[in-house]
Amino acid sequence: MIESVFKSIMDDKEPIVLYRRCLSDVKFQIAQNDELENEVNENSHSSAKILELTVDNDVVHGIYEGGLKTWECSLDLVEYLSIKSKEINFNGKKILELGCGSALPGIYLLSTQHSICVDFQDYNEHVLKLVTIPNILINTVLRPQSGNISELDILEETNCLDQLKNSRFFKGDWNGLTDILNLYSNQEKYDVILSSETIYNLDSIPKLYNVIKNALKYPNGVAYIAAKTIYFGVGGGILSFCQLIEQDNIFEVNVVYTKTAHVRREILKLSFL
Ligand SMILES: C[S@@+](CC[C@H](N)C(=O)[O-])C[C@H]1O[C@@H](n2cnc3c(N)ncnc32)[C@H](O)[C@@H]1O
């Protein structure tokens, strides 16, 4: 099943609606795949483990980093992009969403802008295959007609994969991602980097920052990082991330969006000094 998760109504324009695959369906598919494989190879072992972990845990460091569900800041980032798309011209831009998970911010741009190239990265391959790619398809080529939400046909989805040619998908740790991205010249780098709820872990913040620093086009590239001010129990958050940026003295940081909630949420805009 798919569900509608974001609706933005701007002026007299058509409302913008985003869809995502239901988490229960993703878990069902993981379980079904394991049953079909019927052998303990490396993949089936890790998928069973992910299934087990996601019942009670949001994140298990180094194994599952939370990409199966949609986190709050991801919707903040979609809202911000939808408001700003009037004044920021994303058309023709090269975009990277880091730690994408359900990837709604990148998908929002992919489905509303022209001649755009959006690449997606997630720690877990399962997340890319079972959540990110299906979500891209149901918001583009398989988009429900007139809000009619129905079952997602995996076979039909597989036939549509060649329609994803404007996107690349990267799995694994941020450590070493810069090499894998193959960005030899400034021209090949990204105009915009998006990332939501990815600065919760103090150990990972420098790795994420290095990818941003190396993959962003100089001098006009911009990164939008949506996050909570503090992640209780894990230690990361806006403050630790900003301290690192300040020490490095390469980027200017501006808070461009704030949401007051039980834990305050912000979007940081990073641009080269
Ligand atoms: C809490 S989830 C957020 C998912 C999505 N951006 C959202 O807001 O709904 C954190 C994401 O960060 C990524 N991540 C965390 N640590 C990582 C690491 N060390 N290397 C690569 N990716 C990592 C994972 O891909 C994971 O999906």
The ligand as a MOL file (V3000), in Angstrom:
LIG
                    3D

  0  0  0     0  0            999 V3000
M  V30 BEGIN CTAB
M  V30 COUNTS 27 29 0 0 0
M  V30 BEGIN ATOM
M  V30 1 C 17.3870 8.9160 10.9110 0
M  V30 2 S 17.5970 8.3880 9.2630 0 CHG=1
M  V30 3 C 16.8840 9.7370 8.3550 0
M  V30 4 C 16.2940 9.2980 7.0600 0
M  V30 5 C 15.6630 10.3940 6.2240 0
M  V30 6 N 16.6530 11.3750 5.8050 0
M  V30 7 C 14.5310 11.0740 6.9570 0
M  V30 8 O 14.7420 12.1850 7.4690 0
M  V30 9 O 13.4380 10.5160 7.0080 0 CHG=-1
M  V30 10 C 19.3300 8.6710 9.0710 0
M  V30 11 C 19.8940 8.3500 7.6990 0
M  V30 12 O 21.2640 8.7270 7.6990 0
M  V30 13 C 22.0440 7.7870 7.0140 0
M  V30 14 N 23.2760 7.5240 7.7970 0
M  V30 15 C 23.4610 7.5980 9.1310 0
M  V30 16 N 24.7360 7.3270 9.4540 0
M  V30 17 C 25.3750 7.0830 8.3030 0
M  V30 18 C 26.7190 6.7740 7.9690 0
M  V30 19 N 27.6630 6.6480 8.9080 0
M  V30 20 N 27.0440 6.6070 6.6660 0
M  V30 21 C 26.1030 6.7370 5.7080 0
M  V30 22 N 24.8050 7.0300 5.9470 0
M  V30 23 C 24.4480 7.2100 7.2300 0
M  V30 24 C 21.2220 6.5590 6.8210 0
M  V30 25 O 21.1860 6.3830 5.4540 0
M  V30 26 C 19.8310 6.8870 7.3600 0
M  V30 27 O 18.8400 6.6270 6.4310 0
M  V30 END ATOM
M  V30 BEGIN BOND
M  V30 1 1 1 2
M  V30 2 1 2 3
M  V30 3 1 2 10
M  V30 4 1 3 4
M  V30 5 1 4 5
M  V30 6 1 5 6
M  V30 7 1 5 7
M  V30 8 2 7 8
M  V30 9 1 7 9
M  V30 10 1 10 11
M  V30 11 1 11 12
M  V30 12 1 11 26
M  V30 13 1 12 13
M  V30 14 1 13 14
M  V30 15 1 13 24
M  V30 16 1 14 15
M  V30 17 1 14 23
M  V30 18 2 15 16
M  V30 19 1 16 17
M  V30 20 1 17 18
M  V30 21 2 17 23
M  V30 22 1 18 19
M  V30 23 2 18 20
M  V30 24 1 20 21
M  V30 25 2 21 22
M  V30 26 1 22 23
M  V30 27 1 24 25
M  V30 28 1 24 26
M  V30 29 1 26 27
M  V30 END BOND
M  V30 END CTAB
M  END
